[in-house]
């Protein structure tokens, strides 16, 4: 038996309830979408699967909503227990009683949930990014240890997609019917995800929840003690013979005793003594 779920913040509880309502409304729209898809299908077997999915979903909408709510609550409980667990623990030893075999259907649900998550987050990337930041501000514990588990968004599309695929499994035992139902449910729910996440973000902001502020962490090191006037070692290098320092303002070539007059003449523009032409 799982331990009881810790008390959730009121803003998170309201967001979970809004997701449940949106999923129930999406299931109602999916019934009509399955009928339209069946009319436009060119394959007889695909048309039969879509019609069967429409019939079963219309008849078992309450069961779909109940299973979706339970799976969403279980995922939320697992996320909160993981956060309340404190530090990341590594298993040093294993026993046969602690090892469990994963059912093949559970692997299929996980793969299908990841595929559904891509569909759900396609048109709501900006709202999802903003919600992730608010969730960090809501669930972050400033007094937690440094190696504690970082808070994640418990309402991310992967969690919603896994609950939705698991709910479709309770409607029908036929794999083709469940696949057709999950695809249409993902499309129906994806159209409402941007509005859903946007509403949750606005409600959290109205409740005073803010994303964590970015802080620049300074680290003491040898580089922090260097002054701008510190000798770097280049000033001690010997200069080539004949080149004055650039600080003297001359910047001219010195070749010996006659270099001064040569440099002066070159700067003033005066010519030297006229050349003596030899006569034969």
C-alpha positions in Angstrom: 0.0 0.0 0.0 1.3 3.4 -1.0 1.9 6.0 1.7 -0.6 8.8 1.8 -0.1 11.7 -0.5 1.3 14.8 1.2 -0.9 17.9 1.2 -0.7 19.7 -2.1 -0.6 23.5 -2.5 -3.9 25.0 -3.3 -2.7 26.3 -6.7 -1.6 22.9 -7.7 -4.9 21.3 -6.6 -6.8 23.8 -8.7 -4.7 23.1 -11.7 -5.2 19.3 -11.4 -8.9 19.8 -11.3 -8.9 22.0 -14.3 -7.0 19.3 -16.3 -9.5 16.7 -15.3 -12.4 18.9 -16.5 -10.6 19.6 -19.8 -10.0 15.9 -20.4 -13.6 15.1 -19.8 -14.7 17.7 -22.3 -12.1 16.4 -24.8 -13.6 12.9 -24.5 -17.0 14.3 -25.4 -15.6 16.0 -28.5 -13.7 12.9 -29.4 -16.9 11.0 -29.8 -18.0 13.3 -32.7 -14.5 13.3 -34.1 -14.4 9.5 -34.3 -17.6 9.6 -36.3 -16.3 12.1 -38.7 -13.0 10.2 -39.1 -15.0 7.0 -39.8 -17.0 8.7 -42.6 -13.8 10.0 -44.3 -11.9 6.7 -44.0 -11.2 4.8 -47.2 -10.4 1.5 -45.5 -13.1 -0.8 -44.3 -11.2 -2.2 -41.3 -10.1 1.3 -40.2 -13.7 2.5 -40.5 -14.9 -0.4 -38.4 -12.3 0.4 -35.7 -13.2 4.1 -35.6 -16.9 3.3 -35.3 -16.2 0.7 -32.6 -14.1 3.3 -30.7 -16.9 5.9 -31.1 -19.5 3.4 -29.7 -17.4 2.3 -26.8 -16.3 5.8 -25.8 -19.8 7.2 -26.0 -21.0 4.3 -23.7 -18.1 4.5 -21.2 -17.3 8.1 -20.8 -17.7 8.0 -17.1 -15.3 5.0 -16.9 -12.8 6.9 -19.1 -13.0 10.0 -16.8 -12.6 8.0 -13.7 -9.6 6.1 -14.9 -8.0 9.3 -16.2 -8.4 11.0 -12.9 -7.0 8.0 -10.9 -3.9 7.7 -13.2 -3.3 11.4 -13.0 -3.5 11.4 -9.2 -1.2 8.4 -9.0 1.4 10.1 -11.2 1.1 13.3 -9.1 1.5 11.2 -5.9 4.7 9.6 -7.3 6.1 13.0 -8.3 5.4 14.4 -4.8 6.9 11.4 -3.0 9.9 11.6 -5.2 10.3 15.2 -4.2 9.6 14.6 -0.5 12.1 11.7 -0.5 14.9 14.3 0.0 18.2 13.2 -1.6 18.9 11.0 -4.5 19.4 7.6 -3.2 21.4 4.9 -5.0 20.7 1.3 -4.5 23.8 -0.5 -3.4 22.3 -3.9 -3.2 19.3 -5.6 -4.7 17.1 -8.5 -3.7 14.8 -10.7 -5.6 11.9 -9.3 -3.8 12.7 -5.7 -4.8 13.0 -6.7 -8.5 9.8 -6.4 -10.6 9.1 -7.4 -14.1 7.6 -4.7 -16.3 4.6 -5.8 -18.3 4.8 -5.5 -22.1 1.6 -3.4 -22.0 3.2 -1.0 -19.6 6.0 -0.5 -22.0 3.5 0.1 -24.8 1.7 2.6 -22.7 4.9 4.5 -22.0 5.8 4.6 -25.7 2.3 5.7 -26.6 2.3 8.4 -23.9 5.6 9.9 -25.2 4.0 10.0 -28.7 0.9 11.6 -27.3 3.0 14.1 -25.3 4.6 15.3 -28.5 1.2 16.0 -29.9 0.0 17.8 -26.8 3.0 20.1 -26.5 3.2 21.0 -30.2 1.1 24.2 -29.9 1.7 25.2 -26.3 5.5 25.3 -26.0 5.5 28.9 -24.7 2.8 28.3 -22.1 4.5 25.1 -21.0 7.8 26.9 -20.6 6.2 29.5 -18.4 4.3 26.9 -16.4 7.6 25.0 -15.8 9.2 28.1 -14.3 6.2 28.7 -12.0 6.2 25.1 -10.9 9.8 25.5 -9.8 8.9 28.6 -7.8 6.0 26.7 -6.3 7.7 23.5 -5.4 11.2 24.6 -4.7 12.4 24.2 -1.2 15.2 26.7 -0.4 16.1 24.7 2.8 16.6 21.5 0.9 20.0 19.8 0.7 22.2 20.5 -2.3 21.8 17.0 -3.7 18.0 16.9 -3.3 15.8 16.1 -6.2 15.0 19.1 -8.3 11.3 19.8 -8.7 9.7 19.0 -12.0 6.4 20.0 -13.5 4.0 17.3 -12.3 1.5 18.4 -15.0 3.8 18.0 -17.9 2.4 16.5 -21.2 4.1 13.1 -20.5 2.0 12.7 -17.3 -1.2 13.7 -19.0 -0.5 11.5 -22.0 0.2 8.5 -19.9 -3.1 8.9 -18.0 -5.0 9.3 -21.2 -3.5 6.2 -22.8 -4.3 4.2 -19.7 -7.8 5.5 -19.7 -8.3 4.4 -23.3 -7.2 0.9 -22.3 -10.2 0.5 -20.0 -12.6 1.3 -22.8 -11.8 -1.6 -25.2 -9.7 -4.7 -25.3 -9.0 -4.5 -29.0 -5.6 -3.0 -29.7 -6.7 -1.4 -33.0 -9.7 0.2 -31.4 -7.6 1.5 -28.5 -5.0 2.9 -30.9 -7.7 4.8 -33.0 -9.3 6.1 -29.8 -5.9 7.3 -28.4 -5.0 9.1 -31.6 -8.3 11.0 -31.8 -8.2 11.8 -28.1 -4.7 13.2 -28.5 -5.9 15.5 -31.3 -9.0 16.6 -29.3 -7.0 17.3 -26.2 -4.1 19.0 -28.1 -6.4 21.7 -29.3 -7.2 22.8 -25.7 -3.7 22.5 -24.2 -2.6 26.0 -25.0 -5.7 27.5 -23.4 -5.5 25.1 -20.5 -1.8 25.9 -19.7 -2.4 29.6 -20.2 -5.3 29.6 -17.8 -3.3 27.7 -15.2 -0.4 30.2 -15.6 -2.7 33.2 -15.1 -4.3 31.6 -12.0 -0.9 30.9 -10.4 0.3 34.4 -11.1 -2.9 35.8 -9.6 -2.2 33.6 -6.5 1.2 35.3 -6.1 3.4 32.5 -7.4 6.5 33.7 -9.1 9.3 32.0 -10.9 12.6 31.8 -9.1 14.9 34.8 -9.6 18.2 34.2 -11.4 21.1 34.8 -9.1 24.8 35.2 -10.2 27.0 33.0 -7.9 30.4 34.5 -7.3 33.3 32.1 -6.7 36.5 33.1 -4.9 39.6 32.3 -7.0 43.0 33.5 -8.0 41.5 35.6 -10.8 39.4 37.7 -8.5 42.5 39.0 -6.7 44.1 40.4 -9.8 44.2 44.2 -10.1 44.0 46.1 -13.3 47.4 47.5 -12.5 49.0 44.1 -11.9 52.2 43.5 -13.8 51.5 40.8 -16.3 55.2 40.1 -17.1 55.1 41.6 -20.6 56.6 44.9 -19.3 59.7 43.2 -18.2 60.6 41.9 -21.7 63.5 43.7 -23.4 62.7 45.8 -26.4 64.5 45.3 -29.7 67.4 47.6 -30.2 66.5 50.7 -32.2 62.8 50.9 -31.4 61.7 53.6 -28.9 58.9 53.1 -26.5 55.4 53.9 -27.9 54.8 56.0 -24.7 57.5 58.5 -25.7 55.5 59.7 -28.7 58.3 59.4 -31.1 57.9 55.9 -32.5 60.9 56.4 -34.8 63.9 54.3 -35.8 67.2 55.0 -34.1 70.3 54.0 -36.0 73.1 55.8 -34.2 74.6 59.3 -33.8 72.9 60.7 -36.9 69.5 59.3 -36.3 68.2 62.3 -34.3 68.7 64.8 -37.2 67.4 62.3 -39.7 64.2 61.9 -37.6 63.8 65.6 -37.2 64.2 66.3 -40.8 61.7 63.6 -41.7 59.1 65.1 -39.3 59.6 68.7 -40.3 59.7 68.0 -44.0 63.0 69.9 -44.5 65.4 68.4 -47.1 69.0 67.7 -46.4 71.9 69.4 -48.1 71.8 69.2 -51.9 73.6 66.4 -53.5 77.0 66.9 -55.1 76.8 65.8 -58.8 80.1 64.6 -60.1 81.4 66.1 -63.3 83.6 64.3 -65.7 
